[in-house]
Amino acid sequence: MDYEQIQSLEAEIENLKKDLALTDWYVVRFAETGKPIPEEVLAERQEKRQRINDLQEQIRSMMAKN
């Protein structure tokens, strides 16, 4: 198992989660006021969540091989 590669993937996941946190206020504002979230923000958040899911699956796959 390549621990350095797994650590690198985990670091990328953490960075993506931090990026998502920067736009969490849009979600809170929408929940509280109903003001729509800009489409580009929604698209960017979805891309980041998908990348996180893909990286997590890659880590699981790497760990299962060992």
C-alpha positions as CSV (number, residue, x, y, z in Angstrom):
1,M,0.0,0.0,0.0
2,D,1.3,3.4,-0.9
3,Y,0.8,5.4,2.3
4,E,2.2,8.6,0.7
5,Q,-0.3,8.4,-2.1
6,I,-3.1,7.8,0.4
7,Q,-2.0,10.8,2.5
8,S,-1.9,12.9,-0.6
9,L,-5.4,12.0,-1.5
10,E,-6.6,12.6,2.0
11,A,-5.0,16.0,1.9
12,E,-6.8,16.8,-1.3
13,I,-10.1,15.7,0.3
14,E,-9.4,18.0,3.3
15,N,-8.7,21.0,0.9
16,L,-11.9,20.3,-1.0
17,K,-13.9,20.2,2.2
18,K,-12.3,23.6,3.3
19,D,-13.3,25.0,-0.1
20,L,-16.9,23.8,0.4
21,A,-17.0,25.4,3.8
22,L,-16.3,28.7,2.2
23,T,-19.7,28.6,0.4
24,D,-21.7,26.9,3.2
25,W,-23.2,30.3,4.0
26,Y,-25.1,30.2,0.8
27,V,-26.8,27.0,1.9
28,V,-27.6,28.5,5.3
29,R,-28.9,31.7,3.7
30,F,-31.1,29.6,1.4
31,A,-32.4,27.6,4.3
32,E,-33.2,30.7,6.4
33,T,-34.5,33.1,3.8
34,G,-35.2,31.1,0.7
35,K,-32.9,33.3,-1.4
36,P,-31.6,31.1,-4.2
37,I,-28.0,29.9,-4.4
38,P,-26.2,31.1,-7.5
39,E,-26.1,28.3,-10.2
40,E,-22.3,28.6,-10.5
41,V,-21.9,28.0,-6.7
42,L,-24.2,25.0,-6.9
43,A,-22.3,23.6,-9.8
44,E,-18.9,24.2,-8.1
45,R,-20.1,22.6,-4.9
46,Q,-21.4,19.5,-6.7
47,E,-18.1,19.1,-8.6
48,K,-16.2,19.3,-5.3
49,R,-18.5,16.8,-3.6
50,Q,-18.1,14.4,-6.6
51,R,-14.3,14.8,-6.5
52,I,-14.4,14.0,-2.7
53,N,-16.5,10.9,-3.4
54,D,-14.2,9.8,-6.2
55,L,-11.1,10.3,-4.0
56,Q,-12.6,8.4,-1.1
57,E,-13.5,5.5,-3.4
58,Q,-9.9,5.5,-4.7
59,I,-8.6,5.3,-1.2
60,R,-11.0,2.4,-0.3
61,S,-9.9,0.6,-3.5
62,M,-6.2,1.0,-2.6
63,M,-6.7,-0.2,0.9
64,A,-8.8,-3.2,-0.2
65,K,-5.9,-4.4,-2.4
66,N,-3.7,-4.9,0.6
